[in-house]
């Protein structure tokens, strides 16, 4: 059943909004998938901060063109559904690949990130990206490491200075005591 021009324009606008709000998209083929499986995948996508929806290929291509992303015609053929990664592209790719292992009819075709198109092997590489929380932890570690070293250095310098002064004072007292003993002996 054909859809109206107004509905097409609304869908293109919706795709554009989703694309603008995404770090990237993962394109899948869902032909023959049962509705419970489809709903399970949508739930997984929500867990990782993504949206998963069946798209109209020509309308998706128009939206991609509008936002300046590449139109990978080999990805956008057949019964296509797209995972829009709003929060964490790596986690979205991992969730899609995990689902692919569980449901044979579900195929991962590739991904579009910025101006780059990836095949299914590229999606596997994207799934191995560290999560945003892991990156934040690494960044905090990099920032804290030099300050920890400085604190350690500043703690060590006064301690060594006190040791030097204490050693010098002890030696000075020993010299004074030696002269005192020499004067008393004379």
C-alpha positions as CSV (number, residue, x, y, z in Angstrom):
1,X,0.0,0.0,0.0
2,X,1.6,3.3,-1.1
3,X,2.2,6.0,1.6
4,X,1.2,9.6,1.1
5,X,3.7,12.3,0.3
6,X,3.1,13.9,3.7
7,X,3.9,10.6,5.5
8,X,7.1,10.3,3.4
9,X,8.2,13.8,4.4
10,X,7.4,13.1,8.0
11,X,9.5,9.9,7.9
12,X,12.4,11.6,6.2
13,X,12.3,14.3,8.9
14,X,12.2,11.6,11.6
15,X,15.2,9.8,10.1
16,X,17.1,13.1,9.9
17,X,16.4,13.8,13.6
18,X,17.5,10.3,14.5
19,X,20.7,10.6,12.4
20,X,21.6,14.0,13.8
21,X,21.1,12.6,17.4
22,X,23.3,9.5,16.7
23,X,27.0,8.8,16.8
24,X,26.4,6.4,13.9
25,X,24.0,3.8,12.6
26,X,24.2,0.0,12.2
27,X,22.3,-1.4,9.2
28,X,20.8,-4.8,9.5
29,X,18.6,-7.2,7.5
30,X,15.7,-8.7,9.3
31,X,13.9,-10.8,6.7
32,X,11.9,-13.7,8.2
33,X,12.5,-12.6,11.8
34,X,9.7,-13.3,14.2
35,X,8.0,-10.4,16.0
36,X,9.0,-11.5,19.5
37,X,12.7,-11.6,18.4
38,X,12.3,-8.1,16.8
39,X,10.8,-6.8,20.1
40,X,13.6,-8.4,22.1
41,X,16.1,-6.6,19.9
42,X,14.4,-3.3,20.3
43,X,14.5,-3.8,24.1
44,X,18.2,-4.5,24.0
45,X,18.8,-1.3,21.9
46,X,16.9,0.8,24.5
47,X,19.2,-0.7,27.2
48,X,22.2,0.7,25.4
49,X,20.7,4.0,24.5
50,X,19.8,3.3,20.9
51,X,16.7,3.2,18.7
52,X,16.0,0.3,16.4
53,X,13.5,0.6,13.6
54,X,12.6,-0.7,10.2
55,X,13.2,2.0,7.6
56,X,12.1,2.8,4.1
57,X,15.3,2.5,2.0
58,X,14.7,5.4,-0.4
59,X,13.5,7.7,2.4
60,X,16.6,6.7,4.5
61,X,18.8,7.5,1.6
62,X,17.2,11.0,1.3
63,X,17.8,11.5,5.1
64,X,21.4,10.4,4.8
65,X,21.9,12.8,1.9
66,X,20.4,15.6,3.9
67,X,22.7,15.1,6.9
68,X,25.8,14.6,4.7
69,X,26.4,10.9,5.5
70,X,27.5,8.6,2.7
71,X,24.8,6.7,0.9
72,X,26.0,3.1,0.9
73,X,23.6,1.6,-1.6
74,X,25.0,-1.9,-0.9
75,X,23.9,-1.5,2.7
76,X,20.5,-0.1,2.1
77,X,18.9,-2.8,-0.1
78,X,16.3,-5.4,0.9
79,X,14.4,-5.4,4.1
80,X,16.5,-3.0,6.2
81,X,16.3,-2.0,9.8
82,X,18.6,0.5,11.5
83,X,20.1,0.8,15.0
84,X,20.6,4.5,15.7
85,X,23.4,4.7,18.4
86,X,22.5,7.7,20.5
87,X,24.8,7.2,23.4
88,X,27.4,4.5,22.9
89,X,28.3,3.2,19.4
90,X,30.5,0.4,20.6
91,X,27.8,-0.9,23.0
92,X,25.2,-0.7,20.2
93,X,27.5,-2.6,17.8
94,X,28.1,-5.3,20.5
95,X,24.4,-5.7,21.3
96,X,23.6,-6.1,17.6
97,X,26.4,-8.7,17.1
98,X,25.3,-10.6,20.2
99,X,21.8,-10.7,18.9
100,X,23.1,-11.9,15.5
101,X,24.7,-14.9,17.2
102,X,21.4,-15.8,18.8
103,X,19.0,-15.3,15.8
104,X,20.2,-16.8,12.4
105,X,17.7,-14.8,10.3
106,X,19.1,-11.5,11.6
107,X,22.0,-10.2,9.5
108,X,24.4,-7.4,10.2
109,X,25.1,-5.6,6.9
110,X,27.4,-2.7,8.0
111,X,27.5,0.7,9.6
112,X,27.7,4.4,8.8
113,X,29.7,6.6,11.1
114,X,30.3,10.2,10.1
115,X,31.4,10.1,6.5
116,X,32.6,6.5,6.6
117,X,30.8,3.3,5.7
118,X,31.8,0.0,7.3
119,X,31.0,-3.6,6.3
120,X,30.1,-6.3,8.8
121,X,33.8,-6.7,9.8
122,X,33.9,-2.9,10.6
123,X,30.9,-3.4,12.9
124,X,32.9,-6.1,14.7
125,X,35.7,-3.6,15.1
126,X,33.3,-0.9,16.4
127,X,31.9,-3.4,19.0
128,X,35.4,-3.6,20.5
129,X,35.6,0.1,21.1
130,X,35.8,1.0,24.8
131,X,32.6,2.3,26.4
132,X,32.2,5.9,27.2
133,X,32.6,5.1,31.0
134,X,35.8,3.2,30.2
135,X,37.1,6.2,28.2
136,X,36.2,8.6,31.1
137,X,38.0,6.3,33.6
138,X,41.1,6.2,31.4
139,X,41.0,10.0,31.0
140,X,40.7,10.5,34.7
141,X,43.6,8.1,35.3
142,X,45.7,10.1,32.8
143,X,44.9,13.4,34.5
144,X,45.4,12.1,38.1
145,X,48.7,10.2,37.4
146,X,50.9,13.3,37.1
147,X,49.3,14.9,40.2
148,X,49.8,11.7,42.2
149,X,53.5,11.8,41.2
150,X,53.8,15.5,42.2
151,X,52.1,14.8,45.6
152,X,54.5,11.9,46.1
153,X,57.5,14.1,45.1
154,X,56.4,17.0,47.4
155,X,55.9,14.5,50.2
156,X,59.4,13.0,49.6
157,X,61.4,16.3,49.3
158,X,60.5,17.6,52.8
159,X,61.1,14.2,54.3
160,X,64.6,14.1,52.7
161,X,65.3,17.7,53.6
162,X,64.5,16.9,57.3
163,X,66.8,13.9,57.1
164,X,69.6,16.0,55.7
165,X,69.2,18.7,58.3
166,X,68.9,16.1,61.0
167,X,72.0,14.4,59.8
168,X,73.9,17.7,59.6
169,X,72.8,18.7,63.1
170,X,73.8,15.3,64.5
171,X,77.3,15.7,62.9
172,X,77.6,19.3,64.1
173,X,76.7,18.1,67.7
174,X,79.3,15.3,67.4
175,X,82.0,17.8,66.3
176,X,81.1,20.2,69.1
177,X,81.2,17.3,71.6
178,X,84.6,16.2,70.3
179,X,86.0,19.7,70.7
180,X,84.5,19.9,74.2
181,X,86.0,16.6,75.1
182,X,89.4,17.7,73.7
183,X,89.2,21.0,75.7
184,X,88.4,19.1,78.9
185,X,91.3,16.7,78.3
186,X,93.7,19.6,77.8
